[in-house]
């Protein structure tokens, strides 16, 4: 027939007007295409009239033209000719309006055309993707198969991926992947794998139930299905919901089998999935460990390719987040390998290895192992690279590792000046994350005395103060902790103040979180030991927030606030501000129920305040102070007793009766017998002040004060003799006391004092004798 020239007449008929003949001619051409060289019809000019018939013919003509084109399109050049003849739009129209058989043939043509790069855009632009998705969802088996194959050709293009998703393609593709009767047909899996490369699609695949069938293919599919499903799961595992769904199917043990038993891309992808599963939850980390995951991952870190090592390190870094895994990873021999990778691995390996060491360093035993593995120098070098690195994550992780190694026992980690300079440079010029990581590291390292010196030497204080001024809350907390540690050195205190830290510190005391308030108050307490700094704190209105912190803060906050107020209270302007801030009741409160240090500091502050005469009435009016002081004279350390008696020295010049009524006389007399020299002197002065009052004179004598005072005249130092004689001179104003003094040998003691004493002692002894011999 061909030799007889049948094709040209048939083509002529296609161009004619007889519909019946056209229909038959198209069918004849389809038969010829199936049984002869497919290029013959193309070279005879047969493609354009068939496309025209497909576009403009009746239903039967269109159907037969579609059949013919489906057969012809299996030839490469014919496919090009069909597209060039404008065949794509009428083929898409056939997808929507043809019979089932004709739809299937139209899909085949589009499948063959979509192999070509330029058609991957032309086919979707003709609107093919929605009807192809419809056929995957609702078509017969053949239509589903070829439509999925066509979509697999198109889905390599990102724009086409978006159209497949918009057309609702994910659920029917999952269903087809799950229910296909032909395990060799991987088209639905291929499309889903392509779609999973787009981040937003991963959640949609999860929501459509795509994870369980993918894991099932990994478990029991053909090798090609296992490979495709694993590649898809690798992309999906970067989504947290997908991670949980993957773990819920029991895939972890399956993935571990792949890690142990395969090589190449599959092993790499299995480790990749495990790395994300290990990041997503503590449950997954435990499950991976229970499945024996740690030893093979460590082995891969030793023996794998660079790509596999990267994934293995990341998985181990994530597994090391679990407390129970920290010793297990170390016991598997990971730490020396990680240190070697920090020293000489690829850029990514260094980052992940530093992260793993950072996580492992939360375990004290691991800290020792890491340091013994000589990890500090390469970590320092990695941190130092922050200044020039185009990949800042490496330095971030190194900083984190150094910070964690310094935590709890900073004596183990000392940084050289280059590494510390790098940290300080990150504090000054790093990204937000870098600044946070660097301030955290510097804060922990600053517990070490050598590191303190290095921080200051590399210019750290002005940089830290600047971040205290402008940083976020976390950064400020780390900075103020560092300044608190640096304040042990007086030169550092000067530099901190000169960097204008005081306003920032006052702001933190006023409005920071609990830790910030505590540390800021502690720094102010250290700075307040300097007169110039005291004036600055006062000028910055720092007194009131310190008083508020003393009233309402937690224990640590109160300790540091009170320490600051104590140091400030030697300053006359500060005294006035402290009293104006109504601090005295809070100070009195801290004499009662708190620890020895707080009592000592509160009593010291009250003594300083009581040096101002106008404050004494306010102190007494606060209520409860004398009774608190009486208790403290019984139960406190000698240092506290000294402060207590010094307060009473000041108060007793005008509040003798209040002191007496509060029961202070007997403990004062007891202190004359049992106290230190300083405490004895204070007690004698208080009793001397109180002896101007008649009822107090009687009470002192009744408490055995006369014999105690005479003991001091006989055995005390010069100051004690002087004030004891003065107190006895006042006590002798009571007739009964004269008798008691005389009977106790007072006359002889006074005479001896007049003979041997200094001028003040002689004067007071003479006064005592004259009072005794003065008639009542």
C-alpha positions in Angstrom: 0.0 0.0 0.0 2.8 2.5 1.0 4.7 1.7 -2.2 1.5 2.3 -4.2 1.4 5.8 -2.7 -1.5 5.4 -0.3 -0.4 8.0 2.3 -0.6 11.1 0.1 -4.2 10.4 -1.0 -5.2 9.7 2.6 -3.7 13.0 3.6 -5.5 14.7 0.7 -8.8 13.2 2.0 -8.0 14.7 5.5 -7.9 18.1 3.9 -11.2 17.6 2.1 -14.9 18.2 3.1 -16.3 14.7 3.5 -16.5 14.0 7.2 -17.1 10.3 6.9 -14.1 9.9 4.6 -12.0 12.1 6.9 -12.9 9.9 9.9 -12.0 6.7 8.0 -8.8 8.3 6.6 -7.6 9.2 10.1 -8.3 5.7 11.3 -6.4 4.3 8.3 -3.4 6.5 9.1 -3.5 5.2 12.7 -3.3 1.6 11.4 -0.5 2.5 9.0 1.4 4.2 11.9 1.2 1.1 13.9 2.5 -1.2 11.2 5.0 0.9 9.3 7.9 3.3 9.8 6.4 6.1 11.8 8.6 8.7 10.1 6.9 8.1 6.7 3.7 9.8 7.6 5.6 12.8 9.1 7.9 13.2 6.0 4.7 13.0 3.8 3.4 16.0 5.7 0.9 14.0 7.7 1.3 15.6 11.2 -0.3 19.0 10.5 -3.6 17.7 8.9 -4.0 15.2 11.8 -3.5 18.1 14.3 -6.0 20.2 12.4 -8.5 17.3 12.5 -7.9 17.0 16.2 -8.6 20.6 16.7 -11.5 21.2 14.3 -13.0 17.8 13.5 -16.1 16.1 14.9 -15.9 13.8 17.8 -15.1 10.7 15.7 -12.5 12.5 13.7 -10.9 13.9 16.8 -10.8 10.5 18.4 -9.2 8.8 15.4 -6.7 11.7 15.0 -5.8 11.3 18.7 -5.2 7.5 18.2 -3.0 8.2 15.2 -1.0 10.9 17.1 -0.6 8.6 20.1 1.1 6.0 17.9 3.1 8.5 16.0 4.3 10.4 19.1 6.4 7.4 20.2 8.9 8.7 17.6 11.1 11.5 18.8 10.9 13.6 15.6 7.2 13.1 15.3 6.7 14.4 18.9 8.6 17.6 17.9 6.4 17.9 14.8 3.2 17.5 16.8 4.2 20.2 19.1 5.3 22.5 16.3 2.0 22.0 14.5 0.2 23.3 17.6 -1.0 19.9 18.8 -0.7 20.6 22.5 -3.8 22.7 23.1 -6.3 20.4 21.3 -4.7 17.4 23.1 -5.4 19.2 26.4 -9.0 19.8 25.2 -9.3 16.1 24.5 -8.3 15.4 28.1 -11.4 17.3 29.2 -14.0 16.3 26.6 -13.1 13.0 24.9 -14.2 9.4 25.6 -12.2 7.4 28.1 -10.3 5.7 25.3 -9.5 9.0 23.5 -8.5 10.7 26.8 -6.0 7.9 27.4 -4.6 8.3 23.9 -4.4 12.1 24.4 -2.5 11.5 27.7 -0.1 9.3 25.9 0.7 11.9 23.3 1.2 14.6 26.0 3.4 12.1 28.0 5.6 11.7 25.0 5.7 15.4 24.2 6.5 16.3 27.8 9.8 14.6 27.5 11.1 17.7 25.7 12.4 20.6 27.7 10.5 23.3 25.8 7.3 21.3 26.1 7.6 21.1 29.9 6.5 24.8 29.8 4.2 24.6 26.8 2.1 21.7 28.1 1.2 23.4 31.5 0.7 26.7 29.8 -2.0 25.0 27.7 -3.8 24.1 30.9 -2.9 20.4 31.0 -2.0 20.0 34.7 -5.5 20.2 36.2 -7.1 17.6 33.8 -4.0 15.4 34.3 -4.6 15.6 38.1 -8.3 14.8 37.6 -7.3 11.7 35.6 -4.9 10.6 38.4 -7.8 11.0 40.8 -10.8 9.7 38.8 -9.5 8.0 35.7 -9.4 4.4 34.8 -6.2 2.4 35.4 -4.6 3.3 32.1 -5.5 7.0 32.4 -4.1 7.1 35.9 -0.9 5.4 34.9 -0.2 7.7 31.9 -1.4 10.9 33.6 1.0 10.2 36.5 3.8 9.5 34.0 3.1 12.8 32.3 3.1 14.6 35.6 6.4 12.9 36.5 7.9 14.5 33.3 6.5 17.9 34.2 7.2 17.9 38.0 10.9 18.6 37.6 10.0 22.3 37.0 9.2 24.4 40.1 6.4 26.3 38.4 4.8 23.0 37.4 5.2 21.7 40.9 3.1 24.6 42.2 0.4 24.0 39.6 0.2 20.3 40.5 -0.3 21.2 44.2 -2.8 24.0 43.3 -4.8 21.5 41.3 -5.0 19.2 44.4 -2.6 16.7 43.1 -1.0 15.5 46.3 -3.9 13.3 47.7 -4.6 11.4 44.5 -0.9 10.8 43.8 -0.5 9.3 47.3 -3.5 7.1 46.7 -2.1 6.0 43.3 1.3 5.3 44.9 -0.4 3.3 47.6 -2.8 1.3 45.4 -1.0 0.8 42.1 -1.3 -2.7 40.8 2.0 -2.2 38.9 4.9 -2.1 41.3 7.2 -1.1 38.4 5.2 2.1 37.9 7.0 4.6 40.0 5.5 7.8 38.4 3.4 8.8 41.4 6.3 8.3 43.7 8.5 10.3 41.4 6.1 13.3 41.4 5.7 13.2 45.2 9.5 13.1 45.5 9.8 16.1 43.3 7.1 17.9 45.2 8.8 17.2 48.5 11.7 19.2 47.4 9.6 22.4 48.0 9.5 23.2 51.7 5.8 24.2 51.8 4.7 20.9 50.1 6.1 18.8 52.9 3.4 19.8 55.3 0.8 19.1 52.6 2.2 15.6 52.0 2.1 14.9 55.7 -1.5 16.2 56.0 -2.6 14.0 53.1 -1.3 10.9 54.8 1.7 10.4 52.6 4.2 9.3 55.3 2.9 5.7 56.1 2.8 4.5 52.4 6.2 5.9 51.8 7.6 4.1 54.8 5.8 0.9 53.7 7.5 1.2 50.3 10.8 1.6 52.1 10.1 -1.5 54.1 8.7 -3.9 51.4 8.9 -2.3 48.0 11.2 -3.1 45.1 14.7 -1.7 45.3 13.8 1.2 43.0 10.8 2.0 45.2 12.9 1.8 48.3 15.4 4.2 46.9 12.7 6.6 45.7 10.8 6.5 49.0 14.0 7.0 51.0 14.9 10.1 48.9 11.4 11.5 49.5 11.5 10.8 53.2 14.9 12.5 53.4 13.3 15.7 52.1 10.2 15.3 54.2 12.2 14.8 57.4 13.2 18.4 57.5 9.5 19.1 58.6 8.8 18.5 62.2 5.3 17.0 61.7 6.7 14.7 59.1 9.5 13.7 61.5 6.9 12.6 64.1 4.9 10.7 61.5 8.0 8.9 60.2 8.9 7.9 63.8 5.3 6.8 64.5 5.5 4.3 61.7 8.3 2.5 63.4 10.8 3.6 60.7 13.7 4.2 63.1 14.6 0.5 63.3 14.3 0.2 59.6 16.5 3.2 59.0 19.1 1.7 61.4 19.1 -1.5 59.3 19.9 0.6 56.3 22.7 2.4 58.1 24.3 -0.9 59.0 23.6 -2.8 55.8 23.8 -0.6 52.7 26.3 1.8 51.3 26.3 4.8 49.0 23.3 7.3 48.6 20.9 5.1 50.6 23.1 5.1 53.7 23.6 8.8 53.3 19.9 9.4 53.1 19.1 7.1 56.0 21.6 9.0 58.2 20.1 12.3 56.9 16.6 11.2 58.0 18.0 10.0 61.4 19.7 13.3 61.9 16.4 15.2 61.6 14.5 12.6 63.6 17.0 13.0 66.4 16.5 16.7 66.4 12.7 16.7 66.5 12.1 15.1 69.9 13.5 13.4 73.0 11.4 10.3 72.2 13.1 9.9 68.9 16.5 10.4 70.4 15.8 7.6 72.9 14.4 5.4 70.2 17.5 5.8 68.0 19.7 5.0 70.9 17.6 2.0 71.9 17.9 0.7 68.3 21.7 0.7 68.7 22.2 3.9 66.7 25.2 5.4 68.5 28.0 2.9 67.6 27.3 2.7 63.8 27.1 6.5 63.7 30.4 6.8 65.4 31.9 4.2 63.0 30.5 6.3 60.0 32.2 9.3 61.5 35.4 7.4 61.3 35.2 5.6 58.0 32.5 7.2 55.8 32.7 9.7 53.0 32.7 13.4 53.8 29.0 13.6 53.1 28.2 10.6 55.3 30.4 11.9 58.1 28.6 15.2 58.0 25.2 13.5 58.5 26.6 11.1 61.2 28.1 14.0 63.2 24.9 16.0 63.0 22.9 12.9 64.2 25.3 12.4 67.1 25.1 16.1 67.9 21.4 15.8 68.2 21.4 12.5 70.1 23.8 14.2 72.6 20.9 16.5 73.6 19.4 13.7 75.6 21.1 13.4 79.0 21.3 9.6 78.9 23.0 9.7 75.6 25.8 12.0 76.6 27.9 9.3 78.3 26.9 6.7 75.7 28.2 8.8 72.8 31.5 9.4 74.8 31.8 5.7 75.6 31.4 4.8 71.9 34.7 6.8 71.3 33.2 9.8 69.6 35.0 12.6 71.5 38.5 12.1 70.0 37.0 11.8 66.5 35.0 15.0 67.0 38.0 16.9 68.2 39.9 15.7 65.1 37.1 16.9 62.9 37.0 20.3 64.5 40.7 20.5 63.8 40.8 19.2 60.3 37.3 18.4 58.9 35.3 20.1 56.1 33.6 23.4 56.9 30.3 21.6 57.6 32.0 18.8 59.6 33.7 21.4 61.8 30.4 23.1 62.5 28.6 19.9 63.4 31.5 18.5 65.4 31.7 21.7 67.5 28.0 21.5 68.1 28.3 17.9 69.2 31.1 18.8 71.6 29.0 21.7 72.9 26.1 19.3 73.7 28.4 16.6 75.2 30.1 19.2 77.4 27.0 19.5 79.6 28.2 16.3 81.2 31.0 16.8 83.7 32.8 13.6 82.9 32.7 14.5 79.2 34.1 17.9 80.0 37.2 16.2 81.3 37.4 13.8 78.3 37.0 16.7 75.9 39.7 18.8 77.5 42.1 15.8 77.7 41.5 15.3 74.0 43.1 18.7 73.5 39.9 20.2 72.2 40.5 23.8 73.4 43.1 24.9 70.8 41.0 23.8 67.7 37.8 25.3 69.3 39.7 28.5 70.0 40.9 28.6 66.4 37.4 27.9 65.1 36.0 30.7 67.3 38.8 33.0 66.2 37.7 32.4 62.6 34.5 34.3 63.3 36.3 37.5 62.2 36.9 36.4 58.7 34.7 33.4 58.1 32.0 33.6 55.4 30.2 30.8 57.3 29.5 32.1 60.8 27.9 29.0 62.1 31.2 27.3 62.7 32.4 30.0 65.1 29.0 30.1 66.7 29.2 26.4 67.6 32.8 26.7 68.7 31.8 29.6 71.0 29.0 27.5 72.4 31.3 24.5 73.0 33.8 26.7 74.8 31.0 28.3 76.8 29.7 24.9 77.9 33.1 23.6 78.8 33.5 26.7 81.0 30.2 26.1 82.8 30.2 24.9 86.4 34.0 24.5 86.6 35.6 27.3 84.7 39.0 26.5 86.1 39.3 23.9 83.4 39.1 26.3 80.5 41.4 29.2 79.9 41.4 31.0 76.6 44.4 32.7 75.0 44.2 36.3 74.1 43.6 35.6 70.4 40.5 33.5 71.1 39.2 35.9 73.7 39.8 38.8 71.3 37.6 36.9 68.8 34.8 36.4 71.4 34.9 40.1 72.3 34.9 41.0 68.6 31.7 38.9 68.2 30.2 40.7 71.2 30.9 44.0 69.4 30.3 43.2 65.7 28.6 39.8 65.4 25.1 39.0 64.3 22.4 38.9 67.0 23.0 35.1 67.5 26.7 35.5 67.5 26.5 38.3 70.1 24.3 36.1 72.3 26.6 33.1 72.0 29.7 35.2 72.6 28.3 37.0 75.7 27.2 33.7 77.1 30.7 32.2 76.6 32.5 35.3 78.0 30.1 35.3 81.0 31.0 31.7 81.9 34.7 32.1 81.2 34.9 35.2 83.4 34.6 32.9 86.5 38.2 32.0 85.8 40.8 34.5 87.2 43.1 34.2 84.2 40.2 34.7 81.8 39.2 37.8 83.8 42.6 39.4 83.1 42.4 38.4 79.4 38.9 39.8 78.9 40.1 43.2 80.3 43.4 43.0 78.3 41.7 42.6 75.0 39.5 45.6 75.6 36.4 43.7 76.7 34.9 46.1 79.3 33.9 49.0 77.0 32.5 46.5 74.5 30.5 44.7 77.1 29.1 47.9 78.6 28.0 49.0 75.1 26.0 45.8 74.8 24.7 46.3 78.3 23.3 49.6 76.9 21.9 48.4 73.6 21.7 44.6 73.7 18.6 42.4 74.1 17.6 40.9 77.5 19.6 37.7 77.1 22.7 39.6 76.1 22.4 42.0 79.0 22.0 39.2 81.4 25.3 37.6 80.2 27.1 40.9 80.2 26.0 42.0 83.7 27.1 38.5 85.0 30.5 39.1 83.4 30.8 42.6 84.9 29.8 41.1 88.3 32.7 38.6 88.0 35.2 41.3 86.9 34.3 43.6 89.7 36.5 41.7 92.2 39.4 43.8 90.8 39.5 47.5 91.8 41.0 48.6 88.5 38.2 46.8 86.7 35.7 48.7 88.8 37.2 52.0 87.7 37.1 50.9 84.0 33.5 49.7 84.3 32.5 53.1 85.7 34.5 55.0 83.2 32.7 53.1 80.4 29.5 54.8 81.8 28.0 51.5 83.0 26.3 52.9 86.1 23.2 54.3 84.3 22.8 50.9 82.6 23.2 49.1 85.8 20.6 51.3 87.6 18.2 50.7 84.7 18.6 46.9 85.2 18.0 47.2 89.0 14.9 49.2 88.2 13.5 47.1 85.3 15.5 43.9 84.6 14.6 40.3 85.3 15.6 38.7 88.6 19.1 37.6 87.6 19.8 41.0 85.9 18.7 42.8 89.1 20.8 40.7 91.3 23.9 41.0 89.3 23.5 44.7 88.6 23.0 45.4 92.3 26.1 43.4 92.9 28.2 45.4 90.5 26.8 48.6 92.0 27.8 47.3 95.5 31.4 46.9 94.3 31.5 50.2 92.5 30.0 52.0 95.5 33.2 51.4 97.5 34.7 54.3 95.5 33.7 57.9 96.5 33.5 59.1 92.9 31.3 56.2 91.9 29.0 56.8 94.9 28.3 60.3 93.6 27.6 58.9 90.1 25.1 56.3 91.5 23.4 59.0 93.5 23.3 61.3 90.5 21.8 58.5 88.4 19.0 58.2 91.0 20.2 54.7 91.9 19.2 54.8 95.5 15.4 54.4 95.1 15.5 51.2 92.9 18.0 49.7 95.3 15.7 50.3 98.2 12.8 48.8 96.2 14.9 45.8 95.5 15.7 45.4 99.1 12.0 45.5 100.0 10.6 43.2 97.3 13.5 41.2 95.8 14.5 37.6 96.1 17.2 36.7 98.6 20.1 37.2 96.2 18.7 40.5 95.0 18.3 41.7 98.6 21.8 40.7 99.5 23.3 42.7 96.7 21.0 45.6 97.1 21.7 45.8 100.8 25.4 45.5 100.1 25.2 48.5 97.7 23.2 50.6 100.2 25.7 49.7 102.9 28.6 50.9 100.8 26.7 54.0 99.8 25.6 54.9 103.3 29.0 56.3 104.2 28.1 59.2 101.9 26.1 62.0 103.4 24.1 62.7 100.2 23.4 59.0 100.0 22.3 58.9 103.6 19.7 61.5 102.9 18.5 59.7 99.8 18.3 56.3 101.6 16.2 57.8 104.4 14.0 59.7 101.9 13.3 56.4 100.1 11.9 55.1 103.3 14.6 52.4 103.6 14.8 52.3 107.4 11.8 49.9 107.9 13.3 47.5 105.4 16.7 47.7 107.1 15.0 47.0 110.5 13.2 44.1 109.0 16.4 42.5 107.9 17.7 42.6 111.5 15.1 40.0 112.5 14.6 37.0 110.3 17.4 36.8 107.8 20.9 35.3 107.7 24.0 36.6 109.5 25.4 38.4 106.5 22.2 40.3 105.9 21.9 41.2 109.6 25.5 42.4 109.6 25.1 44.5 106.5 21.7 45.9 107.6 23.2 46.8 111.0 26.2 48.4 109.4 23.9 50.5 107.2 21.8 51.6 110.1 24.9 52.6 112.0 26.0 54.8 109.1 22.6 56.3 108.9 22.5 56.8 112.7 25.5 59.0 112.5 23.2 61.8 111.3 21.4 63.1 114.4 18.2 63.8 112.5 17.9 60.1 111.4 17.9 58.7 114.9 14.3 59.5 115.7 13.3 58.0 112.3 15.2 54.8 113.1 13.6 54.4 116.5 10.2 55.3 115.1 10.5 52.4 112.6 9.6 50.1 115.5 11.2 46.9 116.6 14.8 48.0 116.1 15.9 48.0 119.7 14.4 44.6 120.4 16.1 43.2 117.3 19.4 44.7 118.4 18.9 43.1 121.9 18.5 39.7 120.3 21.5 40.3 118.1 23.6 41.1 121.1 22.8 37.7 122.4 23.1 35.5 119.3 25.3 37.2 116.7 29.0 37.2 115.7 31.3 39.7 117.3 31.3 41.7 114.1 27.6 42.1 114.2 27.7 42.8 117.9 30.1 45.7 117.2 27.7 47.2 114.7 24.7 46.7 117.0 26.4 48.4 119.9 27.7 51.2 117.6 24.0 51.9 116.6 23.1 51.9 120.3 25.9 54.4 121.0 24.3 56.8 118.5 20.7 56.1 119.6 21.3 56.2 123.3 22.3 59.9 123.3 18.5 60.7 123.2 16.5 57.5 123.4 17.6 56.0 126.7 14.2 55.0 128.0 13.3 53.2 124.8 16.5 51.2 124.9 16.0 50.4 128.6 12.4 49.3 128.1 13.5 47.0 125.2 15.7 45.0 127.6 19.1 46.2 126.3 20.8 46.8 129.7 21.5 43.3 130.8 23.0 42.2 127.4 25.1 45.4 127.4 26.4 44.5 130.9 27.1 41.0 129.7 29.1 42.4 126.8 31.3 44.3 129.2 32.3 41.0 130.7 32.4 38.8 127.6 32.7 41.0 124.5 35.7 42.0 122.5 37.5 45.1 123.4 35.7 47.2 120.8 32.3 45.7 121.8 33.1 46.4 125.5 33.9 50.0 124.7 30.7 50.5 122.8 28.7 48.9 125.6 30.3 51.2 128.2 29.5 54.3 126.1 25.9 53.2 125.7 25.6 52.7 129.5 27.2 56.0 130.1 24.7 57.7 127.8 21.8 55.9 129.5 23.0 56.9 132.9 21.8 60.4 132.5 18.3 58.9 133.2 17.4 58.1 136.8 15.4 55.0 136.0 18.2 53.7 133.8 20.7 54.3 136.6 18.7 52.1 138.8 18.3 49.4 136.1 22.0 49.3 135.3 22.9 48.8 138.9 20.3 46.1 139.2 21.8 44.3 136.2 25.2 44.2 137.9 26.6 47.0 135.9 28.6 48.6 138.7 30.8 45.6 139.3 31.3 45.2 135.5 32.3 48.9 135.2 34.7 48.7 138.2 36.3 45.6 136.6 37.1 47.8 133.5 38.6 50.5 135.7 40.9 47.9 137.2 41.7 45.8 134.1 40.6 47.6 131.0 42.6 49.6 128.5 42.8 53.4 128.6 39.6 54.0 126.7 37.6 51.5 128.7 38.9 53.0 132.0 37.9 56.5 130.8 34.3 55.7 129.9 33.8 53.3 132.8 34.7 56.0 135.2 32.3 58.4 133.5 29.5 55.9 133.6 30.1 55.3 137.3 30.2 59.0 138.0 26.7 59.2 136.5 25.5 56.1 138.3 26.7 57.6 141.6 24.0 60.2 141.3 21.7 57.5 142.8 22.1 57.2 146.6 21.9 53.4 146.5 24.4 53.2 143.8 26.9 55.3 145.9 26.7 52.6 148.6 27.1 49.8 146.0 30.1 51.5 144.4 31.8 52.2 147.7 31.2 48.7 148.9 32.6 47.2 145.7 35.9 49.1 146.2 35.1 52.0 143.9 36.7 54.6 146.1 40.1 52.9 145.9 39.7 52.4 142.2 39.0 56.0 141.5 41.9 57.1 143.7 44.3 54.8 141.9 43.0 56.1 138.6 43.6 59.7 139.7 47.1 58.8 140.6 48.0 56.7 137.6 45.6 57.6 134.8 45.7 60.0 131.9 44.0 63.4 132.0 40.6 62.2 130.9 40.6 59.3 133.3 41.6 61.5 136.1 38.9 64.0 135.3 36.2 61.3 135.3 37.5 59.6 138.4 37.4 63.0 140.2 33.9 63.5 139.0 32.9 60.1 140.3 34.5 60.8 143.8 32.8 64.2 144.0 29.5 62.7 143.1 29.9 59.9 145.7 30.8 62.4 148.5 28.1 64.9 147.4 25.2 64.7 149.8 22.0 63.7 148.3 
